[in-house]
Amino acid sequence: TTSKASRAPSPPGQRGGGGGKPAASGAASCSMSTAEVLEWLKAMPPSLVPEQSCQEIAAIVEQDGLDGNTFTAYLQSVPPEVCGPKHAMKLKSAWKNVLAEADARAICRANLDYAAANTQAQKAVKLVC
C-alpha cells in the first residue's frame, strides 16, 4: 500500500503525479456515493486499467471515503506508483464519461420537471393536407 502523504491531491492549479490538467473551477459535479464509485471501479475492464491498480485505487476510495466529487479531484493527481500515467489517462477518460452521463441525466430531469410544471391542456389540431 502507499502512504497517505503520497495520495494527497495536488493543490488546484498544480500538476499531480498522474499528469493531466487541473480540475476546472466549473467542473461537473457527481453525486455518486463511495459505494457507487467502488462498484464502478470494480466493473472497470482490465484492458483499460490493470486489476492491481484498480484494486489499489478502490482501497484508497474505500479507506478515505471518496464520493463522486472527491474522486473527481483525486483523479487529477493519481500517484504514478498507484496507477501508471497511461492507465491514469484512460481512467480519467472513463470517469469523464461518467460525469457527462450525470450532466445529461440532470438536463433530462430538468426538462421533465419543466414539462411537468408547464403542462397545459392540449388542444386538438386539425391537419389539412
CORCOR-V647828 format. One line per field, one symbol per residue. burial: I if it has 9 or more other C-alpha atoms within 8 Angstrom, else O. A space follows every 50 residues. Layout:
BEGIN
burial->???
END
This chain:
BEGIN
burial->OOOOOOIOIOOOOOIIOIIIOIIOOOOOOOOIIIOOIIOOIIOIOOOIII OOIIIIIIOIIIOOOIIIIOIIIIIIIIIIOIIIIOIIIIIIOOIOOOII OIIOOOOOOOOOOOOOOOOOOOOOOOOOO
END
